[in-house]
Structures are given as C-alpha cells and as structure tokens.
Amino acid sequence: MFSCGASHDEDYPRAAFSAGFFGDNNYNVTNNCGRCLKVASILGRREVKVRIVHERNDHGLELDLSSFNQLDNTDGRADVEGQLTVRYRFESC
C-alpha cells in the first residue's frame, strides 16, 4: 500500500511525486495520485512513463530503480550521485 491509498498495479513503473511542485502541500488536493508522467532525461533523449503512487515530503520526483536506470545515460555516474536532470509532463495512463 502506498500513500496514494492504492496498491501499485504493474502497468507502469512507480514514482513518488511532491505536491510542493504545485505550491500545495496537501497531496490529495492536487489529485495527482494515480496519474502518469512521461519523464525524459535532459541529456539523452530517453524517456519512460511512470505512475504516481506515493508522495514525497520535499520538492522532488523519485523514480523506481528500473525507470532511473532507463533514463541514466551517464555511464552509471548518475547512479553514484543518485540524481538525474529530467523534464516531465502529465500524460494519460
């Protein structure tokens, strides 16, 4: 069970998303639970679709490891640092 209140289906990889991205710390008010994001790496034209299943307390986007690795085009350096620069947009699931 994730903080969005539903179990994760296996249709899409998981992501945790911060309501703070929208200036609203009440996660459920933003209605982003269960929505999908298309996430793309800035440097490498790689992209992956993920489903938001969990909230973050900070202003970040957390991807599951498989999604992170698909976007990592830095020969593993991003894995050491634990972060990538990405762009994202909401998309239908």
Secondary structure in CASP SS format (residue, H / E / C, confidence):
PFRMAT SS
TARGET T0000
AUTHOR 0000-0000-0000
METHOD secondary structure of the structure
MODEL  1
M C 1.00
F C 1.00
S C 1.00
C C 1.00
G C 1.00
A C 1.00
S C 1.00
H C 1.00
D C 1.00
E C 1.00
D C 1.00
Y C 1.00
P C 1.00
R E 1.00
A E 1.00
A E 1.00
F E 1.00
S E 1.00
A H 1.00
G H 1.00
F H 1.00
F H 1.00
G C 1.00
D C 1.00
N C 1.00
N C 1.00
Y H 1.00
N H 1.00
V H 1.00
T H 1.00
N C 1.00
N C 1.00
C C 1.00
G C 1.00
R C 1.00
C E 1.00
L E 1.00
K E 1.00
V E 1.00
A E 1.00
S E 1.00
I C 1.00
L C 1.00
G C 1.00
R C 1.00
R C 1.00
E E 1.00
V E 1.00
K E 1.00
V E 1.00
R E 1.00
I E 1.00
V E 1.00
H E 1.00
E E 1.00
R E 1.00
N C 1.00
D C 1.00
H C 1.00
G C 1.00
L E 1.00
E E 1.00
L E 1.00
D C 1.00
L H 1.00
S H 1.00
S H 1.00
F H 1.00
N H 1.00
Q H 1.00
L H 1.00
D C 1.00
N C 1.00
T C 1.00
D C 1.00
G C 1.00
R H 1.00
A H 1.00
D H 1.00
V H 1.00
E H 1.00
G C 1.00
Q C 1.00
L C 1.00
T C 1.00
V E 1.00
R E 1.00
Y E 1.00
R E 1.00
F E 1.00
E E 1.00
S C 1.00
C C 1.00
END
